[in-house]
């Protein structure tokens, strides 16, 4: 009796393990699931970036449409004062730098500050964004107004022919300075060392039109009441600039940009009127625009993932501007494409290549 109980207990408590076949089946199922899931997870960041890129292009489409409506122009490649389509539409996308960058890559086009040439007296070039100091002990280090007040240079005998003022100091300058010949003995006291004001992104630069970047302190006629420039930094290296004429002579002052465009200021406009505002600076971007300007509503390409600012579908295949050398299939071998009807598609480069006569007429040149 005891023996049977032990036998029943032994057989009743026995546990059967997985067979080798069952283990192999389970491992095969797990491997299959991993083969499906792991690539999906690894592709998730790329798919997310592709979606962000597509949203960027749609925002840019709205910026293009707004620019065209407000300016009644269709030319988006060369601006009146900007040098790229990105600089032109920047104000119309609320100066959003992120909207111009595909997150799968860095910007391929970087901006530089504008340069100007004064067009009346001496045709001097001036660049208050990076003008060097030429006098000790500050030579070559910082713009002069960041180093000392104007009196320091006056006492040295050499003075810069431009001076930067914050908005509060500019008001004080206008209230206390005078226009006229040989008046700087008085006006010199109202050009302090530059300090950021209540709004550091907003400031003024006052100009003396006699001399180059630097001039003799005792030069005849200095008063710094010839013309002034009001600057608002809307984004890094992107400026909203308005020009004001203060000249007491019978001639207006003009300014020419390094892009060859001229602006002439109305004589004696003072701070009540001005020429502008104009927008300067080209924001960084890694999208390229079709060289041709398709009308809104069509299915021709407007923008796409590209290494150059402008895509010229007529560029020779062996040239630096060639489509093959600059198209950027950043999204798992494909690139996002914005059409003039504001739709976005992800396409393989060979699907939109201008080398094929059919795709050339369908996507690129307008009118065909």
C-alpha positions in Angstrom: 0.0 0.0 0.0 2.7 2.3 0.8 4.5 1.4 -2.3 1.5 2.2 -4.5 1.2 5.6 -2.9 4.7 6.5 -3.6 4.3 5.3 -7.1 1.2 7.5 -7.7 2.9 10.5 -6.1 5.9 10.0 -8.3 4.0 9.7 -11.5 1.4 12.4 -10.5 4.1 15.0 -9.9 6.2 14.4 -12.9 6.6 17.5 -15.4 7.2 17.2 -19.1 9.6 19.7 -20.7 9.6 21.2 -24.2 10.8 19.0 -26.9 13.6 20.1 -29.2 11.1 20.5 -32.0 8.9 22.8 -29.9 11.9 24.9 -28.9 13.0 25.3 -32.4 9.5 26.4 -33.5 9.3 29.0 -30.7 12.8 30.4 -31.5 11.8 30.6 -35.2 8.7 32.6 -34.3 10.7 35.0 -32.1 13.3 35.4 -34.9 10.6 36.2 -37.4 9.0 38.8 -35.1 12.4 40.4 -34.5 13.1 40.5 -38.2 9.8 42.4 -38.7 10.0 44.7 -35.6 13.7 45.7 -35.5 13.9 47.3 -38.9 10.6 49.1 -38.2 12.1 50.6 -35.0 15.4 51.5 -36.7 13.4 53.3 -39.5 11.2 55.2 -37.1 13.6 58.2 -36.7 14.1 58.4 -40.4 10.3 58.3 -41.0 9.8 61.0 -38.4 12.4 63.2 -40.0 10.7 62.7 -43.4 7.4 63.8 -41.9 9.0 66.9 -40.4 10.7 67.7 -43.7 7.4 67.4 -45.5 5.8 69.8 -43.0 8.7 72.2 -43.6 8.1 72.2 -47.3 4.3 72.8 -46.9 5.2 75.8 -44.7 7.5 77.1 -47.3 4.8 76.7 -49.9 2.6 79.0 -47.9 5.5 81.5 -47.6 6.0 81.5 -51.4 2.3 82.0 -52.0 2.1 84.9 -49.5 5.2 86.5 -51.0 3.9 86.3 -54.5 0.5 87.7 -53.4 1.9 90.7 -51.5 4.6 91.6 -54.0 2.7 90.7 -57.1 5.9 89.0 -58.4 6.6 85.5 -59.5 10.4 85.7 -59.6 11.5 83.8 -56.6 15.2 83.1 -57.4 16.7 86.6 -57.4 15.3 89.1 -55.0 15.4 92.9 -55.2 17.9 93.0 -52.3 18.3 89.4 -51.2 20.4 86.9 -53.0 18.3 83.8 -52.6 14.7 82.6 -52.5 15.2 81.7 -48.9 16.0 85.3 -47.9 13.0 86.6 -49.9 10.4 84.4 -48.2 12.0 84.5 -44.7 9.7 87.3 -43.5 6.7 85.3 -44.8 7.5 82.3 -42.7 7.9 84.3 -39.5 11.7 84.0 -39.7 11.5 80.4 -38.8 15.0 79.0 -39.3 13.8 75.4 -38.6 11.4 75.5 -41.6 14.3 75.9 -44.0 16.3 72.9 -42.7 15.6 69.2 -43.5 16.3 67.5 -40.1 18.1 64.7 -41.9 21.1 66.9 -42.8 22.9 70.1 -42.0 22.4 73.4 -43.8 24.4 73.5 -47.0 24.1 77.3 -47.6 25.3 79.6 -44.9 24.6 83.4 -44.7 26.9 86.3 -44.6 26.3 89.9 -43.5 25.4 92.4 -46.3 27.9 95.1 -47.4 27.0 98.5 -48.7 28.6 101.4 -50.6 27.7 105.0 -49.9 26.9 106.5 -53.3 27.1 110.3 -52.9 30.3 111.9 -51.7 33.2 109.5 -51.7 31.6 106.2 -52.7 33.0 104.6 -49.6 32.3 101.1 -48.6 31.0 100.5 -45.2 30.3 97.4 -43.2 29.2 98.1 -39.7 28.6 94.4 -39.0 32.3 93.6 -38.9 34.3 96.8 -39.2 37.8 96.5 -37.6 39.4 98.9 -35.2 42.4 100.6 -36.6 43.8 102.4 -33.6 45.7 101.1 -30.5 45.0 99.6 -28.1 42.0 98.1 -29.8 43.3 97.6 -33.4 41.8 94.6 -35.2 39.9 93.4 -32.2 36.4 94.8 -32.1 34.3 97.5 -33.8 35.4 100.8 -32.4 32.1 101.6 -30.7 32.4 98.4 -28.6 35.8 99.4 -27.3 35.5 103.0 -26.3 33.4 106.2 -26.7 33.8 108.5 -29.6 35.8 110.9 -27.5 38.6 108.4 -27.3 39.1 108.4 -31.0 38.5 112.2 -31.3 41.5 112.7 -28.9 43.6 110.3 -31.0 43.0 112.3 -34.2 41.4 109.5 -36.2 37.7 108.8 -36.0 35.4 106.2 -37.7 32.8 107.6 -40.1 30.0 105.6 -38.6 28.8 105.0 -35.0 26.4 102.5 -33.5 23.9 103.6 -30.9 21.2 101.7 -29.0 17.7 103.1 -29.3 17.8 105.1 -26.1 21.2 106.7 -26.9 20.0 107.5 -30.4 17.1 109.5 -28.9 19.5 111.4 -26.8 21.8 112.0 -29.8 18.9 113.4 -31.8 17.9 115.7 -29.0 21.3 117.1 -28.3 23.5 116.9 -31.5 23.5 119.6 -34.2 23.9 119.5 -38.0 26.4 121.8 -39.5 30.1 122.2 -40.5 32.8 121.9 -37.8 30.2 121.0 -35.2 31.9 117.8 -33.9 33.5 119.6 -31.0 29.9 119.7 -29.6 28.5 116.5 -31.1 31.4 114.3 -29.9 29.9 114.2 -26.4 26.8 112.5 -27.5 28.4 109.4 -29.1 29.0 107.0 -26.1 30.5 103.6 -26.1 27.9 101.1 -27.4 25.9 99.1 -24.9 22.9 97.0 -25.6 19.7 98.9 -24.8 16.4 97.7 -23.6 16.0 95.9 -27.0 19.5 94.6 -28.0 18.2 93.4 -31.4 17.2 97.0 -32.3 19.8 99.7 -32.9 20.9 102.6 -35.1 24.1 103.5 -37.0 24.7 107.2 -37.8 27.0 108.1 -40.7 29.3 110.8 -41.8 29.6 110.9 -45.6 33.1 112.4 -45.8 35.9 110.0 -45.7 36.2 106.2 -45.9 35.7 103.9 -42.9 38.1 106.2 -40.9 38.8 109.9 -41.3 40.8 112.7 -39.7 39.1 114.0 -36.6 39.5 117.6 -37.8 38.1 117.0 -41.3 35.9 119.8 -42.5 32.1 119.3 -42.3 31.8 116.4 -39.9 28.6 116.3 -38.0 27.3 112.6 -38.4 23.9 114.0 -39.6 24.1 112.8 -43.2 22.1 109.6 -43.0 21.2 107.0 -40.4 20.3 103.3 -40.6 17.8 101.6 -38.2 18.5 97.9 -37.8 16.4 95.1 -36.4 18.0 91.7 -36.1 15.1 89.4 -37.0 17.1 86.2 -36.8 20.8 85.3 -36.8 22.5 87.2 -39.6 19.1 88.4 -40.9 18.4 92.1 -40.7 15.5 94.4 -41.3 17.0 97.7 -42.3 15.5 101.1 -42.9 17.5 104.0 -44.3 17.0 107.7 -43.3 18.3 110.8 -44.9 19.5 113.7 -42.7 21.7 115.6 -45.2 21.4 119.3 -45.2 22.9 119.6 -48.7 20.8 119.8 -51.9 21.7 116.2 -52.9 20.2 112.9 -51.7 22.3 110.0 -50.5 22.1 106.6 -52.0 23.3 103.2 -50.9 24.3 100.3 -53.1 24.4 96.8 -51.8 27.0 94.2 -52.6 24.3 92.6 -54.8 24.3 95.6 -57.0 20.9 97.1 -56.0 20.6 100.8 -55.2 18.4 102.7 -52.8 18.1 106.4 -52.8 16.9 108.2 -49.6 14.5 111.1 -49.7 16.2 114.4 -48.7 15.6 115.6 -45.2 13.2 112.7 -44.4 14.7 112.5 -40.9 13.1 110.0 -38.5 9.6 110.6 -39.8 10.0 108.6 -43.0 12.6 106.4 -44.5 13.4 104.0 -47.3 12.4 100.4 -46.4 12.3 98.3 -44.4 14.4 95.9 -46.5 15.4 92.4 -45.4 19.0 91.4 -45.8 20.8 88.1 -45.2 20.3 84.7 -46.5 19.1 82.1 -43.9 20.8 78.7 -44.0 18.8 76.0 -45.9 19.4 72.6 -47.4 16.5 72.8 -49.9 16.8 73.7 -53.5 14.4 75.6 -55.7 13.5 74.9 -59.3 15.3 77.4 -61.6 12.0 77.9 -63.4 9.0 79.6 -61.6 5.9 77.4 -62.0 2.6 79.1 -61.3 0.6 78.1 -58.3 -1.7 75.2 -58.7 0.4 73.2 -61.2 2.3 70.0 -60.6 5.7 71.3 -61.5 8.5 71.0 -58.9 9.0 74.1 -56.7 11.4 72.8 -54.0 13.1 69.5 -53.1 15.9 68.1 -50.9 19.0 69.5 -52.6 22.5 70.5 -51.9 22.4 73.8 -53.8 20.0 76.8 -53.5 18.8 76.5 -57.0 18.3 73.4 -59.1 19.0 74.0 -62.8 17.4 71.1 -64.7 19.3 72.3 -67.8 22.7 71.9 -66.2 25.0 69.5 -68.0 25.5 66.2 -66.3 29.3 66.7 -65.8 28.9 70.3 -64.3 29.0 71.2 -60.6 25.3 72.3 -60.9 24.2 68.9 -62.3 21.0 67.4 -60.8 22.8 64.1 -60.2 25.5 65.7 -58.1 23.2 67.7 -55.9 19.9 65.9 -55.4 19.8 64.7 -51.8 17.9 61.4 -51.3 18.0 61.8 -47.5 14.9 59.8 -46.7 15.8 56.1 -47.0 17.0 56.7 -50.6 14.2 59.1 -51.5 13.8 62.9 -51.4 10.9 65.0 -50.5 9.5 67.1 -53.3 7.2 70.2 -53.0 5.1 70.9 -56.1 3.6 74.3 -57.0 0.2 73.1 -56.0 1.6 72.8 -52.4 1.5 69.0 -52.4 4.5 67.0 -51.1 5.6 63.6 -52.3 8.6 61.4 -51.5 10.2 60.3 -54.7 13.3 58.4 -55.9 15.6 60.7 -57.8 15.2 58.7 -61.0 11.5 59.3 -60.9 11.9 63.1 -61.3 15.2 63.3 -63.2 15.4 66.1 -65.7 17.5 63.8 -68.0 14.3 62.0 -69.1 12.3 64.1 -71.6 9.0 63.0 -70.1 9.8 63.9 -66.5 11.5 67.1 -67.7 8.4 68.4 -69.3 6.2 67.0 -66.5 8.0 68.3 -63.4 10.6 70.9 -64.3 10.3 73.5 -67.1 7.4 75.9 -67.3 6.1 76.6 -69.8 6.8 73.2 -71.3 
